[in-house]
Amino acid sequence: MAYVVLMGGPGAGKGTQARRLENELGLPQVATGDLFRQNIKNGTKLGQLAQRYMDAGELVPDEVTVSMVRERLSEPDCANGALLDGFPRTIAQAQSLDELLAINGQRISVVPFISVSPEVLLRRLAGRWTCTQCGHVFHTLYHPPEVEGVCDFDGSPLYQREDDTEETQKRRIEVYFENTEPLLDYYRQRGLLAEVNGEQSIEGVLAELAATIRAASNNLVE
């Protein structure tokens, strides 16, 4: 099939699409967040090492993350392809991924980037309000409460978490694009980046992503 790096900013729907693509294409999703949680929960050597850095408030070194990805890609279900979600995040990580795939004569097939304007990302991220009692989450645009500021379920007041405010989310989006642009350029220059319109319906995004990945897979076979 294909080895795919799925990219998209916060609020672009990358996690949702990755899970759907796993079912649509039969490509196992390799999410670094899941790998960290599994390794730490299972007490593996890599998990223990990562935990020590995290407990010290330090960034986990690339070699630890790459080792987790290497182990996961060596499992039988990844023999013919995988959907990488959350990795790589830097050019150095991308180069390490290229190297570990090359060992088995493999390479990245395509890098779909779910393209959503910063303005739309901000609207998606900054409208969340949470119930002070039951914790139910509403959204001013996509899932508004029946009465503004009041929970539909228990009548408790709603509040906006600090990390859900417009100012916080705007900075989060800015940081993402600042950090990710070099990686997008890296894949763009290699002819692997494929922009997908992330402002259409969830089903529309899924269809475009699936078609992009299938086309890249077919090109490898030809």
C-alpha positions as CSV (number, residue, x, y, z in Angstrom):
1,M,0.0,0.0,0.0
2,A,1.7,3.2,1.2
3,Y,3.6,4.9,3.9
4,V,1.8,8.2,4.6
5,V,2.6,11.2,6.7
6,L,-0.7,13.0,7.6
7,M,-0.3,16.7,8.5
8,G,-2.7,19.4,9.6
9,G,-2.9,22.3,12.0
10,P,-4.8,22.2,15.4
11,G,-8.5,22.1,14.6
12,A,-8.0,20.7,11.1
13,G,-9.5,17.4,12.0
14,K,-6.4,15.3,11.5
15,G,-7.2,12.9,14.3
16,T,-10.7,12.3,13.1
17,Q,-9.5,11.7,9.5
18,A,-6.7,9.4,10.6
19,R,-9.1,7.1,12.4
20,R,-11.5,7.1,9.4
21,L,-8.7,6.5,6.9
22,E,-7.6,3.5,9.0
23,N,-11.0,1.9,8.3
24,E,-11.3,3.2,4.7
25,L,-7.9,2.0,3.5
26,G,-6.8,-0.6,6.0
27,L,-3.7,1.4,6.8
28,P,-2.7,1.1,10.5
29,Q,-2.6,4.5,12.3
30,V,0.7,5.1,14.0
31,A,0.1,8.0,16.3
32,T,3.1,9.1,18.4
33,G,0.8,10.2,21.2
34,D,-0.6,6.7,21.5
35,L,3.0,5.2,21.3
36,F,4.1,7.3,24.2
37,R,1.1,6.4,26.3
38,Q,1.4,2.7,25.5
39,N,5.1,2.5,26.2
40,I,4.8,4.4,29.5
41,K,1.8,2.3,30.6
42,N,3.5,-0.9,29.8
43,G,6.8,0.2,31.5
44,T,9.0,-0.6,28.4
45,K,12.6,0.7,28.4
46,L,11.7,3.4,26.0
47,G,8.6,4.3,28.1
48,Q,10.7,4.6,31.2
49,L,13.3,6.7,29.4
50,A,10.6,9.0,28.0
51,Q,9.0,9.3,31.5
52,R,12.3,10.4,33.0
53,Y,12.6,13.3,30.6
54,M,8.9,14.3,31.0
55,D,9.1,14.2,34.8
56,A,12.2,16.5,34.6
57,G,10.2,18.9,32.4
58,E,12.5,18.3,29.4
59,L,11.7,17.5,25.8
60,V,11.9,13.8,24.9
61,P,14.9,13.4,22.6
62,D,14.3,12.6,18.9
63,E,16.1,9.3,19.2
64,V,13.6,8.0,21.8
65,T,10.6,9.0,19.6
66,V,12.2,7.5,16.5
67,S,13.0,4.3,18.4
68,M,9.3,4.0,19.3
69,V,8.2,4.6,15.7
70,R,10.9,2.1,14.5
71,E,9.5,-0.6,16.8
72,R,5.9,0.0,15.8
73,L,6.7,0.0,12.0
74,S,8.5,-3.3,12.5
75,E,5.2,-5.0,13.5
76,P,3.5,-7.2,10.9
77,D,0.5,-5.0,10.3
78,C,2.8,-2.2,9.1
79,A,4.7,-4.4,6.6
80,N,2.8,-2.9,3.6
81,G,2.2,0.6,4.8
82,A,1.1,2.8,7.7
83,L,-0.5,6.2,8.4
84,L,1.9,8.3,10.5
85,D,0.0,10.8,12.7
86,G,2.0,13.3,14.8
87,F,5.4,12.3,13.4
88,P,7.6,13.6,12.0
89,R,7.4,17.1,13.5
90,T,10.8,18.4,12.4
91,I,13.1,18.0,9.4
92,A,15.5,16.0,11.6
93,Q,12.7,13.6,12.4
94,A,11.7,13.4,8.8
95,Q,15.2,12.5,7.8
96,S,15.4,9.8,10.5
97,L,12.1,8.4,9.2
98,D,13.5,8.3,5.6
99,E,16.5,6.4,6.9
100,L,14.6,3.8,8.8
101,L,12.2,3.1,6.0
102,A,15.1,2.9,3.5
103,I,16.6,0.0,5.4
104,N,13.7,-2.2,4.2
105,G,13.6,-0.6,0.7
106,Q,10.6,1.6,1.7
107,R,9.9,5.3,1.4
108,I,7.2,7.9,2.1
109,S,4.5,7.7,-0.6
110,V,2.7,11.0,0.0
111,V,2.3,13.7,2.6
112,P,-1.3,14.9,2.6
113,F,-1.7,18.3,4.3
114,I,-5.2,19.1,5.5
115,S,-5.3,22.8,4.6
116,V,-7.5,25.1,6.7
117,S,-7.1,28.8,7.0
118,P,-5.9,30.2,10.4
119,E,-9.2,32.1,10.6
120,V,-11.3,28.9,10.3
121,L,-9.0,27.0,12.7
122,L,-9.5,29.8,15.2
123,R,-13.3,29.6,14.9
124,R,-13.2,25.9,15.4
125,L,-11.0,26.0,18.4
126,A,-12.0,29.1,20.3
127,G,-15.7,28.5,20.7
128,R,-15.7,25.7,23.3
129,W,-17.6,26.2,26.6
130,T,-17.6,23.6,29.4
131,C,-20.3,22.9,32.0
132,T,-19.0,23.8,35.5
133,Q,-20.7,20.7,37.0
134,C,-21.0,17.8,34.5
135,G,-18.2,18.8,32.2
136,H,-20.2,18.6,29.0
137,V,-18.6,20.6,26.2
138,F,-20.6,22.9,23.9
139,H,-19.4,25.0,21.0
140,T,-20.9,28.4,20.0
141,L,-20.9,27.5,16.3
142,Y,-21.2,23.7,16.0
143,H,-22.9,22.6,19.2
144,P,-24.4,25.6,21.0
145,P,-26.5,25.3,24.2
146,E,-30.2,25.9,24.0
147,V,-29.7,28.9,26.4
148,E,-26.6,30.9,26.1
149,G,-24.2,30.3,29.0
150,V,-26.3,27.5,30.5
151,C,-25.8,23.7,30.3
152,D,-28.6,21.8,28.5
153,F,-28.2,18.8,30.8
154,D,-28.2,20.2,34.4
155,G,-28.7,24.0,34.1
156,S,-25.3,24.8,35.4
157,P,-23.4,27.8,34.1
158,L,-20.8,27.3,31.4
159,Y,-17.2,28.5,31.5
160,Q,-14.4,28.8,29.0
161,R,-11.2,27.1,30.0
162,E,-8.1,29.2,29.7
163,D,-6.7,27.0,26.9
164,D,-9.9,27.5,24.9
165,T,-9.8,31.3,24.8
166,E,-9.4,33.0,21.4
167,E,-6.0,34.5,22.5
168,T,-4.6,31.2,23.6
169,Q,-5.7,29.3,20.5
170,K,-4.6,32.1,18.2
171,R,-1.0,31.7,19.6
172,R,-1.3,27.9,19.4
173,I,-2.1,28.2,15.7
174,E,0.7,30.7,15.1
175,V,3.3,28.5,16.8
176,Y,2.1,25.4,14.8
177,F,2.7,27.2,11.4
178,E,6.0,28.7,12.6
179,N,7.3,25.3,13.6
180,T,5.8,23.3,10.7
181,E,6.5,25.5,7.7
182,P,10.1,24.2,7.3
183,L,8.8,20.6,7.3
184,L,6.1,21.4,4.8
185,D,8.8,23.0,2.5
186,Y,10.9,19.9,3.0
187,Y,8.2,17.6,1.6
188,R,7.1,20.1,-1.0
189,Q,10.5,20.3,-2.5
190,R,10.6,16.5,-2.8
191,G,7.2,16.5,-4.6
192,L,5.5,14.6,-1.8
193,L,3.2,17.3,-0.3
194,A,-0.4,17.1,-1.4
195,E,-2.7,19.9,-0.1
196,V,-6.3,18.7,0.7
197,N,-9.1,21.2,1.2
198,G,-9.9,20.8,4.9
199,E,-12.8,23.3,4.9
200,Q,-15.3,21.0,3.2
201,S,-17.4,18.4,5.1
202,I,-15.8,15.6,7.1
203,E,-16.9,13.1,4.4
204,G,-15.5,15.4,1.6
205,V,-12.2,15.6,3.3
206,L,-12.1,11.9,3.8
207,A,-12.9,11.2,0.1
208,E,-10.2,13.6,-1.1
209,L,-7.6,12.2,1.3
210,A,-8.4,8.6,0.3
211,A,-8.2,9.4,-3.4
212,T,-4.8,11.2,-2.8
213,I,-3.4,8.2,-1.0
214,R,-4.7,5.7,-3.4
215,A,-3.3,7.7,-6.4
216,A,0.2,7.8,-4.7
217,S,0.0,4.1,-4.0
218,N,-0.8,3.3,-7.6
219,N,2.0,5.4,-8.8
220,L,4.5,3.4,-6.7
221,V,3.3,0.2,-8.3
222,E,3.4,1.4,-11.9
